[in-house]
Amino acid sequence: MPEFVISAERQQLIGNLVERLPVIRKKVRLSQDDLGSMVGKSRQKISDIERHSAPMGWDTYLAMCTMLELAGAFDTETDGWYYADKSRWSKTL
């Protein structure tokens, strides 16, 4: 179940991903349906998150980061923001 009371730090981390999500998803040629299937969400939920009409829970954030990284979406040279964020959230697990 999503965690709806999210700390300011987690909200910032989620926001960093949400702002870039459509570009990142397309970079690795994943449809909204593909990404949704990978993280247990519907295509509509992914669309709502990308349009900022639905919040992303912490559990979904972690699942998306994991699946997108496994899909090769992040590069250490061009996606430094992701690796900086990952070092912050991985300490809280």
N, C-alpha and C positions, 0 to 999 in steps of 0.2 A: 504494500500500500504506500502511496507517495507520502512524503513528509511535507505537510503543508505549512508548518511553522519552520521557516528556514532562516538561518542566521544571515546577517548582512554579508558576511564573507562568502557564504555559499550562493547567495543571490547574485553576487558579482561574478562568481565563477560560471554560474548558469547563464547569465547574461552575455558573457564573453562568447560562449558557444552558440547561443541562440542567434546572436547577431551575424554569425558567420555560417550558420548551419546550411542554408541553401547552397552556398558556394562550395562548401566542404563536401556535401553530399554529391553534388554534381561532379566534383573533381574525381571521385572514385566511381562515378557512373552508377550510383544507387538511386532508384526511384524512392519516392516517399513510402510506397508500399514495401519495397525491399528493406528499407531501414526500419520501418515499423515492425516487420516480421522478425528482424534481428533482435529487436529490443522489447518485443511483446506489446506493441502498441498498434493501433489501426493507422491506415494511411491518412484518415481524416484527422486523427490526433497529431500526427507529424505535421500535417498542413496547418492545423490550428496553432501549433507551437511556432512554426516558421512565420506565421502571420501575426504573432504576438496576441492571439485571441484566446489562448489557453496557456496556463503556466506549465513549466517543466518541473517535475519533482526531482529531488536529489537522486532517487533510485534510477530514474530515467536518464539523468545526466551521467551518472556513473556507467550505466549500460551503454549509452551512446558513445562516450569517450572510449570505452573498451572496444566496442565493435568498429568504430571508425578508425581507431589506431590499428587494429588487426587488418582492416581493409586497406591500409597504407595511405590514409588520408592526411597524415601529418608528416612534415619534413622538418628536421632540426634546424635547417637554415632559413626556411621561410615561415615556419610556424612556431617561432620562439614563444609566443603568447601561450600556446597550448602546453608546452613543456614547463613554463613558469607556473601556470595554473596547476598542472599535474603535480608538481612538487609541493604545492600548498595543500591540495586535497588528499594526496596519498598519505600525508602525515596524520590525517584525521581518521583513517580507516582502522 
